[in-house]
């Protein structure tokens, strides 16, 4: 399962509400506001701070289930112009397809974000997968996307397969436990035939047949070997 470590070095300013976060977001490099800090009405403050920060590289908002789609819209407004944050964790924030659309719109112009974590948002379904697939066709900065324990299904996997076929920068994608079956698995196999950059594709806890999983694992392993070989040639030169 693709996940993100949450080191103790992430600073959590105790006893302060999001309305007091502007200073911290503007001054800190890594900020942990996970689990219970935010409500939807706090998001304009965070959004404004995202526009102004010159230092913040990691923002952890996981587990704030009152953010929702409306909060995601406000956060996306800040993300559009942010030039420092490379990792954004919105796992378990009660975000659905509509909220993800706002985030994806921001990804059309954001050139800084490398890691986007959206797991444990079960209201992200096939439409959300379509939106992020469209963003991945254009975005050249994202290296890792996690949609673990969402509900994209075979149709969502088909949309993402189109993005995998065209994207040349994404290296890690987690689709752990998304109700993807053989239909979606075959679409992923077909996409990987045209992709040589994806290094990790997490598909555990999906009802995909072993034969397809074995194919996918072999193709991903080939991508890893090819990347290693390219790196070795660059070192020689």
C-alpha angles and dihedrals in degrees: 000000000000110000139146127249114236105209121200087241089078102102119232109189101216122224098012127116126223091259086068094048099090092086094047095046091050094048106034128076095206124026130185115202094156128148116017106351100108140058127182091261090057093059098082089061092050091045093052091047090051088058092053105038119110097178113036114110102161128041118181114195098154119144096025095127094175093066093083127157094311091053091046089056091055093046090049090058089060092043092057093069100027114117103179113049112097098168125044121177115198096157116147094007097131091251118159137183094292094050091047090053089061091050091048091051088056090050088061089072105020111098099175110061113102103169126039119181116195103155126139092034099120093179088070101098138154095311091052089050089051091052095050090044090056090049091050091054088064107024114091100180104063114099101168133031126178123198097160115161096009122124107245097135126184094315092053090048089053091055092049090048089062089053092048089052092055104029117094101181109048111103105172132036126173118202094160113162101358102136092253114161136185093294092059091039092056091050089054091050090052091050094049089057086070098037126080101168107062107102101177132029115176112205105154119140093028121118094244118140119253093242092059093043090052090051092050093048092051092050093048091048089052089053090052092050092047091050090050091049092050089050091051092051091049090051091052092052 
